[in-house]
């Protein structure tokens, strides 16, 4: 469920003139959108064991304040418009500072634009661990830490997020370190991510673990999930599910035109080789230059039941065999008969491949590096040497 205002706030948060851009927005909608994001992030941080309501007062450019309440505790977060008197935790924010903290690039918090106060002691109190006021104050302190931590992006590693949400990208597989190696530079960017395959099969409210993981890893990102089953009950801010078939190239092209271009596409779908290849041809043109296309679970490339081939390992109709053709395409300018060869879209735009056990990363760009000099011989130079000078293996 990606409201257009989210896109605009992410863009404004990263712009030097954020305040001017926010002048065009309805303040109440900005505050509601930002604090809905904060509420969603609170689940990543430890909080109180009893409900605590935090009052936010957000100063807006035209003057005045927008009050908002965020209740945290064992029953989960709840954000709503409103005000309470004498709150345990009172957070005052400048509107621009709130948007920058929640949706902006990561940086050390400077203390600008935010003020936090706790309820004053009601006079002399007895400092005993079981004193009701002291217990409530300790819970409010935990709530303040949880809420303020959620005002910024989550900085833990991807494996921790996979464990938090139950994604099989760690444990069922061991993918998360490779993902961090290749996608870590995207983390602070306003990326658009598409993952094929949501999980949970036909159960409407099952699956989505990896989508939630990506949403919190890419704190400024928009995440889309594609599945053959309707998973719309999983939609939430910055996370949208789409129903469709990865084996249908026309559908995929329309999907990309509606929600793309994408910075990252991850194929964790059917794992049928023909589907993997169809999806790549349809979606790779919609990946931005500098982006990444990822294919998971390549073991099925060797299983005949999944359209694989365990004997002809170069079979281009299998997912691994197809990836091997991308290696040749990467070097198409060096081929002997390159002048008679018409390079494909992938040949011209794949700029790198990284393969791990059951996992492949394909880099998108412009494959324009010059070929080896045309005057250099394409045949074995040793063949022209007299026999005594030839180097042969024992």
C-alpha positions as CSV (number, residue, x, y, z in Angstrom):
1,X,0.0,0.0,0.0
2,X,2.1,2.9,-1.3
3,X,0.3,6.2,-0.9
4,X,1.6,8.8,-3.3
5,X,2.4,11.1,-0.4
6,X,5.0,8.6,0.8
7,X,6.9,9.0,-2.5
8,X,6.8,12.7,-2.1
9,X,8.0,12.7,1.5
10,X,10.9,10.4,0.7
11,X,11.9,12.8,-2.1
12,X,11.5,15.9,0.1
13,X,13.5,14.4,3.0
14,X,16.5,13.9,0.8
15,X,16.4,17.4,-0.8
16,X,18.2,20.5,0.4
17,X,15.0,22.5,0.2
18,X,12.8,20.0,2.2
19,X,11.0,22.7,4.0
20,X,9.9,24.4,0.8
21,X,8.7,21.2,-0.7
22,X,6.7,20.3,2.4
23,X,4.9,23.7,2.2
24,X,2.8,22.1,-0.6
25,X,1.6,19.2,1.6
26,X,-1.3,19.1,4.0
27,X,0.4,19.1,7.4
28,X,-2.1,16.6,9.0
29,X,-1.4,14.1,6.2
30,X,2.3,14.6,6.6
31,X,2.3,13.9,10.3
32,X,-0.1,10.9,9.9
33,X,2.1,9.4,7.2
34,X,5.4,9.9,9.2
35,X,4.0,8.6,12.4
36,X,2.5,5.6,10.7
37,X,6.0,4.8,9.6
38,X,7.3,5.3,13.1
39,X,4.6,3.0,14.5
40,X,5.6,0.3,12.1
41,X,9.3,0.6,13.1
42,X,8.7,0.3,16.8
43,X,8.4,-3.5,16.5
44,X,12.1,-3.6,15.7
45,X,13.1,-2.1,19.2
46,X,12.4,-3.3,22.7
47,X,9.6,-1.5,24.4
48,X,7.5,-1.3,27.6
49,X,5.6,-4.3,29.1
50,X,2.5,-2.1,29.7
51,X,0.8,0.4,27.4
52,X,2.3,3.8,27.3
53,X,0.9,6.7,25.2
54,X,3.4,9.2,23.7
55,X,2.2,12.6,22.7
56,X,3.7,14.1,19.6
57,X,3.3,17.8,18.9
58,X,4.5,18.7,15.5
59,X,5.1,22.4,14.6
60,X,4.0,23.2,11.1
61,X,5.4,26.0,8.8
62,X,2.2,28.0,8.8
63,X,2.1,28.2,12.6
64,X,0.4,26.0,15.1
65,X,0.9,22.4,16.0
66,X,-0.5,19.0,14.9
67,X,-1.0,16.7,17.9
68,X,-0.7,13.0,17.5
69,X,-0.7,10.0,19.9
70,X,1.4,6.9,19.6
71,X,0.6,4.1,22.0
72,X,3.2,1.3,22.4
73,X,3.2,-1.8,24.6
74,X,2.6,-5.5,24.5
75,X,-0.4,-5.2,22.2
76,X,1.6,-3.5,19.5
77,X,1.7,0.1,18.3
78,X,-1.3,2.3,17.6
79,X,-1.1,5.8,16.1
80,X,-4.0,8.2,16.0
81,X,-4.7,11.9,15.9
82,X,-5.4,13.5,19.3
83,X,-4.1,15.0,22.4
84,X,-3.9,14.0,26.1
85,X,-3.1,16.1,29.1
86,X,0.1,15.4,31.2
87,X,1.6,12.6,29.0
88,X,4.4,10.4,30.4
89,X,6.4,11.1,27.2
90,X,6.0,14.4,25.3
91,X,7.9,14.7,21.9
92,X,7.9,18.1,20.2
93,X,9.1,18.1,16.6
94,X,9.5,20.5,13.8
95,X,7.7,19.2,10.7
96,X,10.7,19.3,8.5
97,X,12.9,17.6,11.1
98,X,10.4,14.9,11.6
99,X,10.2,14.1,7.9
100,X,14.0,14.2,7.5
101,X,14.5,11.9,10.5
102,X,11.9,9.4,9.4
103,X,12.4,9.4,5.6
104,X,15.8,11.0,5.0
105,X,19.3,9.6,4.5
106,X,21.0,8.2,7.6
107,X,23.2,10.6,9.5
108,X,24.1,11.4,13.1
109,X,21.2,13.1,14.8
110,X,22.2,16.7,15.6
111,X,19.5,17.5,18.1
112,X,17.9,20.0,15.8
113,X,14.2,20.2,15.6
114,X,13.3,17.8,18.4
115,X,12.6,18.1,22.1
116,X,11.7,15.3,24.5
117,X,10.4,15.6,28.1
118,X,9.1,13.1,30.7
119,X,6.4,13.7,33.2
120,X,7.6,15.6,36.3
121,X,7.7,13.8,39.6
122,X,4.5,14.5,41.6
123,X,6.4,15.8,44.6
124,X,8.4,13.6,47.1
125,X,8.4,10.0,46.1
126,X,9.7,6.9,47.7
127,X,12.4,5.5,45.5
128,X,11.5,1.8,45.8
129,X,11.6,-0.6,42.8
130,X,8.0,-1.6,43.4
131,X,6.6,1.9,43.9
132,X,3.8,2.3,41.3
133,X,5.1,5.7,40.1
134,X,8.6,4.4,39.7
135,X,7.3,1.3,37.8
136,X,5.3,3.5,35.4
137,X,8.3,5.9,34.9
138,X,10.6,3.0,34.0
139,X,8.0,1.7,31.5
140,X,7.6,5.3,30.1
141,X,11.4,5.5,29.7
142,X,11.4,2.3,27.7
143,X,8.6,3.6,25.6
144,X,10.5,6.8,24.9
145,X,13.6,4.9,23.8
146,X,11.5,2.6,21.5
147,X,9.6,5.5,19.9
148,X,12.7,7.7,19.4
149,X,14.7,4.8,18.0
150,X,11.8,4.2,15.5
151,X,12.0,7.9,14.3
152,X,15.2,6.9,12.5
153,X,15.9,4.1,10.1
154,X,16.9,0.7,11.5
155,X,20.6,0.1,11.4
156,X,20.9,-3.5,12.3
157,X,22.1,-6.1,9.8
158,X,20.0,-7.9,7.3
159,X,20.4,-11.3,9.0
160,X,18.9,-9.9,12.2
161,X,15.9,-8.7,10.2
162,X,15.6,-12.0,8.5
163,X,15.4,-13.7,11.9
164,X,13.0,-11.1,13.2
165,X,10.5,-11.7,10.5
166,X,11.2,-15.3,9.7
167,X,12.6,-15.0,6.2
168,X,14.3,-18.1,4.9
169,X,17.0,-16.0,3.4
170,X,18.9,-16.9,6.6
171,X,18.7,-20.4,8.0
172,X,16.7,-22.1,5.2
173,X,19.4,-20.5,3.0
174,X,22.5,-18.4,3.8
175,X,21.8,-15.5,1.5
176,X,21.8,-12.4,3.7
177,X,25.6,-11.9,3.9
178,X,25.7,-11.9,0.1
179,X,22.8,-9.5,-0.1
180,X,24.4,-7.1,2.3
181,X,27.7,-7.3,0.2
182,X,25.9,-6.3,-3.0
183,X,22.9,-4.3,-1.9
184,X,24.4,-2.4,1.1
185,X,25.2,0.7,-0.9
186,X,21.5,1.0,-1.8
187,X,20.4,1.1,1.9
188,X,20.1,4.9,2.3
189,X,18.7,5.4,-1.2
190,X,15.0,5.9,-2.2
191,X,15.0,2.6,-4.0
192,X,12.1,0.7,-5.6
193,X,12.3,-3.1,-5.0
194,X,10.3,-5.9,-6.6
195,X,10.4,-9.4,-5.2
196,X,8.8,-12.2,-7.1
197,X,7.3,-14.8,-4.7
198,X,5.7,-13.8,-1.4
199,X,5.3,-17.2,0.2
200,X,2.6,-18.7,2.2
201,X,1.0,-20.3,-0.9
202,X,-2.8,-20.0,-1.0
203,X,-3.2,-18.7,2.5
204,X,-4.1,-15.0,2.1
205,X,-2.4,-13.8,5.3
206,X,0.6,-16.1,5.2
207,X,4.0,-15.2,3.8
208,X,5.6,-11.7,3.3
209,X,8.5,-12.2,5.7
210,X,11.1,-11.2,3.1
211,X,9.0,-8.2,2.0
212,X,8.9,-6.9,5.6
213,X,12.6,-7.5,5.9
214,X,13.3,-5.5,2.8
215,X,11.0,-2.7,3.9
216,X,12.9,-2.2,7.1
217,X,16.3,-2.7,5.6
218,X,15.6,-0.1,2.9
219,X,14.1,2.6,5.2
220,X,13.5,5.0,2.3
221,X,12.4,2.3,-0.2
222,X,9.2,1.2,-1.8
223,X,8.7,-2.6,-1.8
224,X,6.5,-4.6,-4.1
225,X,5.8,-8.3,-3.9
226,X,4.4,-10.4,-6.8
227,X,2.6,-13.7,-6.3
228,X,0.1,-15.9,-8.1
229,X,-2.1,-15.7,-5.0
230,X,-3.9,-12.7,-3.7
231,X,-1.8,-11.4,-0.8
232,X,-3.3,-7.9,-0.5
233,X,-4.1,-8.4,3.2
234,X,-0.3,-8.1,3.8
235,X,-0.2,-4.5,2.3
236,X,1.1,-1.8,4.6
237,X,2.8,1.5,4.2
238,X,5.7,1.2,1.7
239,X,4.8,-2.4,1.0
240,X,2.4,-3.3,-1.8
241,X,1.5,-6.8,-3.1
242,X,0.4,-7.5,-6.7
243,X,-1.2,-10.7,-8.0
244,X,0.1,-12.1,-11.3
245,X,2.1,-14.8,-13.0
246,X,5.9,-14.4,-13.6
247,X,5.5,-16.6,-16.7
248,X,3.4,-14.0,-18.4
249,X,5.7,-11.5,-20.1
250,X,2.9,-9.1,-21.1
251,X,1.7,-8.9,-17.5
252,X,5.3,-8.3,-16.2
253,X,5.9,-5.5,-18.7
254,X,2.7,-3.8,-17.6
255,X,3.6,-4.3,-13.9
256,X,7.0,-2.7,-14.5
257,X,5.4,0.3,-16.3
258,X,3.0,0.8,-13.4
259,X,5.4,0.5,-10.5
260,X,8.9,0.7,-12.0
261,X,11.6,1.3,-13.0
262,X,13.1,-0.8,-10.3
263,X,16.5,-0.5,-8.6
264,X,16.4,-4.1,-7.4
265,X,14.5,-7.2,-8.7
266,X,14.6,-10.4,-6.8
267,X,13.3,-13.7,-8.4
268,X,12.3,-16.0,-5.5
269,X,9.2,-17.2,-7.4
270,X,8.4,-20.5,-9.0
271,X,12.1,-21.5,-9.6
272,X,11.0,-23.2,-12.8
273,X,13.7,-22.5,-15.4
274,X,11.5,-21.3,-18.1
275,X,9.7,-18.9,-15.7
276,X,13.1,-17.6,-14.4
277,X,14.2,-16.8,-18.0
278,X,10.9,-15.3,-19.1
279,X,10.9,-13.0,-16.0
280,X,14.5,-11.9,-16.6
281,X,13.8,-11.0,-20.3
282,X,10.6,-9.1,-19.3
283,X,11.9,-7.2,-16.2
284,X,15.6,-6.6,-16.8
285,X,14.9,-3.8,-19.2
286,X,13.0,-2.1,-16.4
287,X,15.9,-2.2,-14.0
288,X,17.6,1.2,-13.6
289,X,21.3,1.6,-14.6
290,X,23.3,0.7,-11.6
291,X,20.6,-1.6,-10.3
292,X,20.7,-5.3,-9.6
293,X,18.7,-8.4,-10.7
294,X,18.9,-11.3,-8.4
295,X,17.9,-14.9,-9.0
296,X,17.6,-17.3,-6.0
297,X,17.4,-21.1,-5.5
298,X,19.4,-22.1,-8.6
299,X,19.5,-25.7,-7.4
300,X,16.3,-26.3,-9.4
301,X,18.3,-25.7,-12.6
302,X,19.6,-29.3,-12.2
303,X,16.2,-30.8,-11.4
304,X,14.2,-32.1,-14.5
305,X,10.9,-31.8,-12.6
306,X,11.5,-28.0,-12.5
307,X,12.6,-27.6,-16.1
308,X,16.2,-28.2,-15.2
309,X,18.9,-30.5,-16.7
310,X,21.4,-32.3,-14.6
311,X,23.4,-33.8,-17.4
312,X,23.8,-31.0,-20.0
313,X,25.1,-28.4,-17.7
314,X,25.4,-25.8,-20.5
315,X,21.7,-26.1,-21.5
316,X,20.6,-22.5,-22.1
317,X,17.0,-23.5,-21.3
318,X,17.9,-23.9,-17.7
319,X,18.4,-21.0,-15.3
320,X,22.1,-21.7,-14.7
321,X,22.7,-22.4,-18.3
322,X,21.0,-19.1,-19.2
323,X,23.3,-17.3,-16.7
324,X,26.2,-18.8,-18.4
325,X,25.1,-17.2,-21.7
326,X,25.1,-13.9,-19.9
327,X,28.8,-14.4,-19.3
328,X,29.4,-14.9,-23.0
329,X,27.3,-11.8,-23.6
330,X,29.4,-9.8,-21.2
331,X,32.3,-10.5,-23.6
332,X,30.5,-10.2,-26.9
333,X,32.8,-7.4,-28.2
334,X,35.7,-9.8,-28.0
335,X,34.3,-12.5,-30.1
336,X,36.1,-13.4,-33.3
337,X,32.9,-12.9,-35.4
338,X,31.6,-10.0,-33.4
339,X,31.0,-8.0,-36.6
340,X,28.4,-10.6,-37.7
341,X,26.8,-10.9,-34.3
342,X,23.9,-8.8,-33.2
343,X,24.2,-8.3,-29.4
344,X,21.0,-8.8,-27.4
345,X,19.7,-6.3,-24.8
346,X,21.3,-8.3,-22.1
347,X,24.6,-8.4,-23.9
348,X,24.6,-4.6,-24.0
349,X,23.4,-4.0,-20.5
350,X,24.8,-6.7,-18.2
351,X,28.0,-5.3,-16.7
352,X,28.8,-7.9,-14.0
353,X,27.7,-11.2,-12.6
354,X,28.4,-12.6,-9.1
355,X,27.5,-16.2,-8.4
356,X,27.2,-18.0,-5.1
357,X,25.7,-21.3,-4.0
358,X,22.2,-21.2,-5.4
359,X,22.3,-17.4,-5.8
360,X,23.2,-15.0,-8.6
361,X,23.5,-11.2,-8.8
362,X,23.4,-9.5,-12.3
363,X,24.5,-5.9,-12.5
364,X,22.7,-3.5,-14.9
365,X,24.5,-0.8,-16.8
366,X,26.1,-0.2,-20.2
367,X,28.4,-2.8,-21.5
368,X,30.5,-0.6,-23.7
369,X,34.1,-1.4,-22.6
370,X,36.3,-1.7,-25.7
371,X,37.3,-5.0,-27.0
372,X,40.8,-6.3,-27.3
373,X,42.8,-4.5,-30.0
374,X,41.7,-5.7,-33.5
375,X,45.3,-6.2,-34.6
376,X,46.0,-8.8,-32.0
377,X,45.9,-12.3,-33.2
378,X,42.8,-14.3,-32.4
379,X,44.5,-17.7,-33.0
380,X,47.1,-19.4,-30.8
381,X,50.3,-17.4,-31.1
382,X,52.3,-20.5,-30.0
383,X,51.3,-22.2,-33.2
384,X,53.6,-19.9,-35.3
385,X,56.7,-20.8,-33.3
386,X,59.1,-23.5,-34.4
387,X,58.5,-26.8,-32.6
388,X,61.4,-26.5,-30.1
389,X,60.0,-23.2,-28.8
390,X,56.4,-24.3,-28.2
391,X,55.2,-24.7,-24.7
392,X,53.4,-27.9,-24.1
393,X,52.0,-29.7,-21.1
394,X,53.7,-32.8,-19.8
